[in-house]
Amino acid sequence: MQDLLTIVGNFGFPIAVSAYLLVRIEGKLNELSTSITELAKAIAILEVKGGGMA
């Protein structure tokens, strides 16, 4: 039992922090993905309007 408590004490906090950060970062990644998609659409529209000149 003492060994189990030691293991949880040593690894529980890093696991909890990692899980928390993964949950937070997931939302940010979804926002970033949406922004990249919108940017690609805007660039495509500008290329069509500009005659494809780069």
PyMOL Python script that loads the backbone (N, CA, C, O; Angstrom):
from pymol import cmd

cmd.read_pdbstr("""\
ATOM      1  N   MET A   1       0.833  -1.196   0.000  1.00  0.00           N
ATOM      2  CA  MET A   1       0.000   0.000   0.000  1.00  0.00           C
ATOM      3  C   MET A   1       0.877   1.260   0.000  1.00  0.00           C
ATOM      4  O   MET A   1       0.580   2.241  -0.681  1.00  0.00           O
ATOM      5  N   GLN A   2       1.937   1.207   0.761  1.00  0.00           N
ATOM      6  CA  GLN A   2       2.843   2.364   0.819  1.00  0.00           C
ATOM      7  C   GLN A   2       3.476   2.642  -0.546  1.00  0.00           C
ATOM      8  O   GLN A   2       3.643   3.796  -0.941  1.00  0.00           O
ATOM      9  N   ASP A   3       3.828   1.556  -1.268  1.00  0.00           N
ATOM     10  CA  ASP A   3       4.408   1.725  -2.603  1.00  0.00           C
ATOM     11  C   ASP A   3       3.420   2.379  -3.556  1.00  0.00           C
ATOM     12  O   ASP A   3       3.803   3.222  -4.368  1.00  0.00           O
ATOM     13  N   LEU A   4       2.157   1.999  -3.462  1.00  0.00           N
ATOM     14  CA  LEU A   4       1.122   2.581  -4.321  1.00  0.00           C
ATOM     15  C   LEU A   4       0.970   4.065  -4.045  1.00  0.00           C
ATOM     16  O   LEU A   4       0.845   4.856  -4.980  1.00  0.00           O
ATOM     17  N   LEU A   5       0.979   4.454  -2.792  1.00  0.00           N
ATOM     18  CA  LEU A   5       0.870   5.872  -2.442  1.00  0.00           C
ATOM     19  C   LEU A   5       2.085   6.656  -2.942  1.00  0.00           C
ATOM     20  O   LEU A   5       1.959   7.800  -3.379  1.00  0.00           O
ATOM     21  N   THR A   6       3.250   6.036  -2.875  1.00  0.00           N
ATOM     22  CA  THR A   6       4.454   6.696  -3.375  1.00  0.00           C
ATOM     23  C   THR A   6       4.373   6.896  -4.881  1.00  0.00           C
ATOM     24  O   THR A   6       4.726   7.960  -5.389  1.00  0.00           O
ATOM     25  N   ILE A   7       3.913   5.887  -5.589  1.00  0.00           N
ATOM     26  CA  ILE A   7       3.788   5.980  -7.049  1.00  0.00           C
ATOM     27  C   ILE A   7       2.785   7.069  -7.421  1.00  0.00           C
ATOM     28  O   ILE A   7       3.052   7.890  -8.298  1.00  0.00           O
ATOM     29  N   VAL A   8       1.642   7.073  -6.760  1.00  0.00           N
ATOM     30  CA  VAL A   8       0.625   8.103  -7.042  1.00  0.00           C
ATOM     31  C   VAL A   8       1.172   9.477  -6.698  1.00  0.00           C
ATOM     32  O   VAL A   8       0.928  10.438  -7.428  1.00  0.00           O
ATOM     33  N   GLY A   9       1.893   9.584  -5.618  1.00  0.00           N
ATOM     34  CA  GLY A   9       2.481  10.867  -5.230  1.00  0.00           C
ATOM     35  C   GLY A   9       3.496  11.371  -6.227  1.00  0.00           C
ATOM     36  O   GLY A   9       3.573  12.571  -6.489  1.00  0.00           O
ATOM     37  N   ASN A  10       4.282  10.455  -6.789  1.00  0.00           N
ATOM     38  CA  ASN A  10       5.328  10.853  -7.734  1.00  0.00           C
ATOM     39  C   ASN A  10       4.793  11.136  -9.131  1.00  0.00           C
ATOM     40  O   ASN A  10       5.297  12.022  -9.822  1.00  0.00           O
ATOM     41  N   PHE A  11       3.778  10.392  -9.549  1.00  0.00           N
ATOM     42  CA  PHE A  11       3.302  10.508 -10.924  1.00  0.00           C
ATOM     43  C   PHE A  11       1.921  11.139 -11.054  1.00  0.00           C
ATOM     44  O   PHE A  11       1.546  11.541 -12.156  1.00  0.00           O
ATOM     45  N   GLY A  12       1.170  11.238 -10.003  1.00  0.00           N
ATOM     46  CA  GLY A  12      -0.190  11.774 -10.074  1.00  0.00           C
ATOM     47  C   GLY A  12      -0.232  13.227 -10.491  1.00  0.00           C
ATOM     48  O   GLY A  12      -1.034  13.607 -11.345  1.00  0.00           O
ATOM     49  N   PHE A  13       0.631  14.053  -9.892  1.00  0.00           N
ATOM     50  CA  PHE A  13       0.628  15.477 -10.218  1.00  0.00           C
ATOM     51  C   PHE A  13       1.022  15.731 -11.672  1.00  0.00           C
ATOM     52  O   PHE A  13       0.322  16.474 -12.360  1.00  0.00           O
ATOM     53  N   PRO A  14       2.120  15.140 -12.171  1.00  0.00           N
ATOM     54  CA  PRO A  14       2.451  15.372 -13.593  1.00  0.00           C
ATOM     55  C   PRO A  14       1.369  14.888 -14.552  1.00  0.00           C
ATOM     56  O   PRO A  14       1.128  15.519 -15.581  1.00  0.00           O
ATOM     57  N   ILE A  15       0.719  13.785 -14.227  1.00  0.00           N
ATOM     58  CA  ILE A  15      -0.358  13.282 -15.077  1.00  0.00           C
ATOM     59  C   ILE A  15      -1.530  14.254 -15.069  1.00  0.00           C
ATOM     60  O   ILE A  15      -2.119  14.528 -16.115  1.00  0.00           O
ATOM     61  N   ALA A  16      -1.867  14.772 -13.904  1.00  0.00           N
ATOM     62  CA  ALA A  16      -2.983  15.721 -13.795  1.00  0.00           C
ATOM     63  C   ALA A  16      -2.678  17.002 -14.573  1.00  0.00           C
ATOM     64  O   ALA A  16      -3.547  17.524 -15.272  1.00  0.00           O
ATOM     65  N   VAL A  17      -1.456  17.507 -14.454  1.00  0.00           N
ATOM     66  CA  VAL A  17      -1.082  18.727 -15.175  1.00  0.00           C
ATOM     67  C   VAL A  17      -1.107  18.475 -16.682  1.00  0.00           C
ATOM     68  O   VAL A  17      -1.592  19.311 -17.445  1.00  0.00           O
ATOM     69  N   SER A  18      -0.591  17.339 -17.103  1.00  0.00           N
ATOM     70  CA  SER A  18      -0.593  17.011 -18.532  1.00  0.00           C
ATOM     71  C   SER A  18      -2.007  16.921 -19.085  1.00  0.00           C
ATOM     72  O   SER A  18      -2.287  17.433 -20.169  1.00  0.00           O
ATOM     73  N   ALA A  19      -2.893  16.275 -18.349  1.00  0.00           N
ATOM     74  CA  ALA A  19      -4.291  16.156 -18.787  1.00  0.00           C
ATOM     75  C   ALA A  19      -4.940  17.532 -18.889  1.00  0.00           C
ATOM     76  O   ALA A  19      -5.657  17.815 -19.850  1.00  0.00           O
ATOM     77  N   TYR A  20      -4.690  18.384 -17.900  1.00  0.00           N
ATOM     78  CA  TYR A  20      -5.256  19.739 -17.908  1.00  0.00           C
ATOM     79  C   TYR A  20      -4.762  20.520 -19.127  1.00  0.00           C
ATOM     80  O   TYR A  20      -5.547  21.175 -19.812  1.00  0.00           O
ATOM     81  N   LEU A  21      -3.468  20.446 -19.390  1.00  0.00           N
ATOM     82  CA  LEU A  21      -2.913  21.183 -20.525  1.00  0.00           C
ATOM     83  C   LEU A  21      -3.431  20.649 -21.856  1.00  0.00           C
ATOM     84  O   LEU A  21      -3.688  21.427 -22.775  1.00  0.00           O
ATOM     85  N   LEU A  22      -3.585  19.338 -21.969  1.00  0.00           N
ATOM     86  CA  LEU A  22      -4.129  18.768 -23.201  1.00  0.00           C
ATOM     87  C   LEU A  22      -5.548  19.253 -23.466  1.00  0.00           C
ATOM     88  O   LEU A  22      -5.906  19.544 -24.608  1.00  0.00           O
ATOM     89  N   VAL A  23      -6.348  19.337 -22.423  1.00  0.00           N
ATOM     90  CA  VAL A  23      -7.730  19.807 -22.578  1.00  0.00           C
ATOM     91  C   VAL A  23      -7.739  21.269 -23.004  1.00  0.00           C
ATOM     92  O   VAL A  23      -8.521  21.658 -23.872  1.00  0.00           O
ATOM     93  N   ARG A  24      -6.877  22.079 -22.402  1.00  0.00           N
ATOM     94  CA  ARG A  24      -6.827  23.503 -22.763  1.00  0.00           C
ATOM     95  C   ARG A  24      -6.317  23.702 -24.179  1.00  0.00           C
ATOM     96  O   ARG A  24      -6.862  24.509 -24.932  1.00  0.00           O
ATOM     97  N   ILE A  25      -5.278  22.973 -24.542  1.00  0.00           N
ATOM     98  CA  ILE A  25      -4.667  23.148 -25.859  1.00  0.00           C
ATOM     99  C   ILE A  25      -5.594  22.659 -26.966  1.00  0.00           C
ATOM    100  O   ILE A  25      -5.546  23.182 -28.079  1.00  0.00           O
ATOM    101  N   GLU A  26      -6.434  21.670 -26.683  1.00  0.00           N
ATOM    102  CA  GLU A  26      -7.339  21.151 -27.701  1.00  0.00           C
ATOM    103  C   GLU A  26      -8.247  22.258 -28.244  1.00  0.00           C
ATOM    104  O   GLU A  26      -8.447  22.360 -29.454  1.00  0.00           O
ATOM    105  N   GLY A  27      -8.787  23.074 -27.361  1.00  0.00           N
ATOM    106  CA  GLY A  27      -9.645  24.177 -27.796  1.00  0.00           C
ATOM    107  C   GLY A  27      -8.889  25.179 -28.645  1.00  0.00           C
ATOM    108  O   GLY A  27      -9.406  25.672 -29.647  1.00  0.00           O
ATOM    109  N   LYS A  28      -7.665  25.479 -28.241  1.00  0.00           N
ATOM    110  CA  LYS A  28      -6.847  26.427 -29.007  1.00  0.00           C
ATOM    111  C   LYS A  28      -6.518  25.858 -30.383  1.00  0.00           C
ATOM    112  O   LYS A  28      -6.511  26.596 -31.368  1.00  0.00           O
ATOM    113  N   LEU A  29      -6.245  24.562 -30.463  1.00  0.00           N
ATOM    114  CA  LEU A  29      -5.950  23.940 -31.755  1.00  0.00           C
ATOM    115  C   LEU A  29      -7.158  23.971 -32.676  1.00  0.00           C
ATOM    116  O   LEU A  29      -7.011  24.162 -33.883  1.00  0.00           O
ATOM    117  N   ASN A  30      -8.357  23.784 -32.120  1.00  0.00           N
ATOM    118  CA  ASN A  30      -9.561  23.862 -32.934  1.00  0.00           C
ATOM    119  C   ASN A  30      -9.749  25.265 -33.491  1.00  0.00           C
ATOM    120  O   ASN A  30     -10.108  25.430 -34.657  1.00  0.00           O
ATOM    121  N   GLU A  31      -9.505  26.283 -32.657  1.00  0.00           N
ATOM    122  CA  GLU A  31      -9.610  27.672 -33.119  1.00  0.00           C
ATOM    123  C   GLU A  31      -8.578  27.959 -34.201  1.00  0.00           C
ATOM    124  O   GLU A  31      -8.884  28.618 -35.196  1.00  0.00           O
ATOM    125  N   LEU A  32      -7.365  27.470 -34.011  1.00  0.00           N
ATOM    126  CA  LEU A  32      -6.302  27.681 -34.988  1.00  0.00           C
ATOM    127  C   LEU A  32      -6.633  27.010 -36.313  1.00  0.00           C
ATOM    128  O   LEU A  32      -6.400  27.585 -37.376  1.00  0.00           O
ATOM    129  N   SER A  33      -7.168  25.817 -36.256  1.00  0.00           N
ATOM    130  CA  SER A  33      -7.547  25.093 -37.470  1.00  0.00           C
ATOM    131  C   SER A  33      -8.630  25.853 -38.228  1.00  0.00           C
ATOM    132  O   SER A  33      -8.572  25.968 -39.453  1.00  0.00           O
ATOM    133  N   THR A  34      -9.604  26.365 -37.509  1.00  0.00           N
ATOM    134  CA  THR A  34     -10.672  27.154 -38.138  1.00  0.00           C
ATOM    135  C   THR A  34     -10.109  28.408 -38.784  1.00  0.00           C
ATOM    136  O   THR A  34     -10.497  28.758 -39.899  1.00  0.00           O
ATOM    137  N   SER A  35      -9.200  29.085 -38.098  1.00  0.00           N
ATOM    138  CA  SER A  35      -8.594  30.301 -38.642  1.00  0.00           C
ATOM    139  C   SER A  35      -7.802  30.011 -39.900  1.00  0.00           C
ATOM    140  O   SER A  35      -7.856  30.784 -40.857  1.00  0.00           O
ATOM    141  N   ILE A  36      -7.065  28.907 -39.918  1.00  0.00           N
ATOM    142  CA  ILE A  36      -6.281  28.548 -41.099  1.00  0.00           C
ATOM    143  C   ILE A  36      -7.196  28.248 -42.276  1.00  0.00           C
ATOM    144  O   ILE A  36      -6.900  28.627 -43.409  1.00  0.00           O
ATOM    145  N   THR A  37      -8.303  27.570 -42.013  1.00  0.00           N
ATOM    146  CA  THR A  37      -9.259  27.268 -43.084  1.00  0.00           C
ATOM    147  C   THR A  37      -9.854  28.555 -43.658  1.00  0.00           C
ATOM    148  O   THR A  37      -9.974  28.701 -44.874  1.00  0.00           O
ATOM    149  N   GLU A  38     -10.223  29.479 -42.780  1.00  0.00           N
ATOM    150  CA  GLU A  38     -10.780  30.756 -43.241  1.00  0.00           C
ATOM    151  C   GLU A  38      -9.746  31.553 -44.024  1.00  0.00           C
ATOM    152  O   GLU A  38     -10.082  32.197 -45.018  1.00  0.00           O
ATOM    153  N   LEU A  39      -8.497  31.516 -43.586  1.00  0.00           N
ATOM    154  CA  LEU A  39      -7.436  32.226 -44.290  1.00  0.00           C
ATOM    155  C   LEU A  39      -7.224  31.639 -45.680  1.00  0.00           C
ATOM    156  O   LEU A  39      -7.038  32.379 -46.646  1.00  0.00           O
ATOM    157  N   ALA A  40      -7.252  30.325 -45.784  1.00  0.00           N
ATOM    158  CA  ALA A  40      -7.085  29.682 -47.089  1.00  0.00           C
ATOM    159  C   ALA A  40      -8.216  30.084 -48.037  1.00  0.00           C
ATOM    160  O   ALA A  40      -7.986  30.320 -49.223  1.00  0.00           O
ATOM    161  N   LYS A  41      -9.435  30.159 -47.507  1.00  0.00           N
ATOM    162  CA  LYS A  41     -10.570  30.583 -48.336  1.00  0.00           C
ATOM    163  C   LYS A  41     -10.392  32.025 -48.792  1.00  0.00           C
ATOM    164  O   LYS A  41     -10.661  32.346 -49.950  1.00  0.00           O
ATOM    165  N   ALA A  42      -9.942  32.896 -47.892  1.00  0.00           N
ATOM    166  CA  ALA A  42      -9.751  34.305 -48.237  1.00  0.00           C
ATOM    167  C   ALA A  42      -8.665  34.455 -49.302  1.00  0.00           C
ATOM    168  O   ALA A  42      -8.807  35.262 -50.220  1.00  0.00           O
ATOM    169  N   ILE A  43      -7.599  33.696 -49.188  1.00  0.00           N
ATOM    170  CA  ILE A  43      -6.520  33.753 -50.181  1.00  0.00           C
ATOM    171  C   ILE A  43      -7.029  33.267 -51.533  1.00  0.00           C
ATOM    172  O   ILE A  43      -6.700  33.848 -52.568  1.00  0.00           O
ATOM    173  N   ALA A  44      -7.824  32.211 -51.528  1.00  0.00           N
ATOM    174  CA  ALA A  44      -8.368  31.697 -52.784  1.00  0.00           C
ATOM    175  C   ALA A  44      -9.256  32.747 -53.455  1.00  0.00           C
ATOM    176  O   ALA A  44      -9.210  32.914 -54.674  1.00  0.00           O
ATOM    177  N   ILE A  45     -10.051  33.442 -52.670  1.00  0.00           N
ATOM    178  CA  ILE A  45     -10.928  34.485 -53.225  1.00  0.00           C
ATOM    179  C   ILE A  45     -10.076  35.622 -53.812  1.00  0.00           C
ATOM    180  O   ILE A  45     -10.377  36.136 -54.889  1.00  0.00           O
ATOM    181  N   LEU A  46      -9.008  36.009 -53.093  1.00  0.00           N
ATOM    182  CA  LEU A  46      -8.148  37.077 -53.596  1.00  0.00           C
ATOM    183  C   LEU A  46      -7.435  36.662 -54.880  1.00  0.00           C
ATOM    184  O   LEU A  46      -7.232  37.484 -55.773  1.00  0.00           O
ATOM    185  N   GLU A  47      -7.059  35.401 -54.971  1.00  0.00           N
ATOM    186  CA  GLU A  47      -6.396  34.923 -56.197  1.00  0.00           C
ATOM    187  C   GLU A  47      -7.355  34.970 -57.379  1.00  0.00           C
ATOM    188  O   GLU A  47      -6.945  35.315 -58.488  1.00  0.00           O
ATOM    189  N   VAL A  48      -8.616  34.633 -57.167  1.00  0.00           N
ATOM    190  CA  VAL A  48      -9.604  34.654 -58.239  1.00  0.00           C
ATOM    191  C   VAL A  48      -9.860  36.096 -58.661  1.00  0.00           C
ATOM    192  O   VAL A  48      -9.934  36.384 -59.856  1.00  0.00           O
ATOM    193  N   LYS A  49      -9.996  37.003 -57.701  1.00  0.00           N
ATOM    194  CA  LYS A  49     -10.269  38.406 -58.014  1.00  0.00           C
ATOM    195  C   LYS A  49      -9.052  39.083 -58.661  1.00  0.00           C
ATOM    196  O   LYS A  49      -9.208  39.960 -59.511  1.00  0.00           O
ATOM    197  N   GLY A  50      -7.858  38.680 -58.265  1.00  0.00           N
ATOM    198  CA  GLY A  50      -6.647  39.316 -58.775  1.00  0.00           C
ATOM    199  C   GLY A  50      -6.130  38.695 -60.056  1.00  0.00           C
ATOM    200  O   GLY A  50      -5.101  39.126 -60.575  1.00  0.00           O
ATOM    201  N   GLY A  51      -6.800  37.723 -60.562  1.00  0.00           N
ATOM    202  CA  GLY A  51      -6.370  37.089 -61.810  1.00  0.00           C
ATOM    203  C   GLY A  51      -5.215  36.106 -61.611  1.00  0.00           C
ATOM    204  O   GLY A  51      -4.555  35.711 -62.572  1.00  0.00           O
ATOM    205  N   GLY A  52      -4.982  35.723 -60.370  1.00  0.00           N
ATOM    206  CA  GLY A  52      -3.946  34.731 -60.105  1.00  0.00           C
ATOM    207  C   GLY A  52      -2.538  35.292 -60.093  1.00  0.00           C
ATOM    208  O   GLY A  52      -1.570  34.532 -60.109  1.00  0.00           O
ATOM    209  N   MET A  53      -2.404  36.635 -60.065  1.00  0.00           N
ATOM    210  CA  MET A  53      -1.063  37.231 -60.033  1.00  0.00           C
ATOM    211  C   MET A  53      -0.492  37.118 -58.629  1.00  0.00           C
ATOM    212  O   MET A  53      -1.157  37.449 -57.647  1.00  0.00           O
ATOM    213  N   ALA A  54       0.745  36.646 -58.545  1.00  0.00           N
ATOM    214  CA  ALA A  54       1.380  36.521 -57.243  1.00  0.00           C
ATOM    215  C   ALA A  54       2.671  37.273 -57.190  1.00  0.00           C
ATOM    216  O   ALA A  54       3.342  37.275 -56.159  1.00  0.00           O
TER     217      ALA A  54
END
""", "prot")
cmd.dss("prot")
cmd.show_as("cartoon", "prot")
cmd.util.cbc("prot")
cmd.orient("prot")
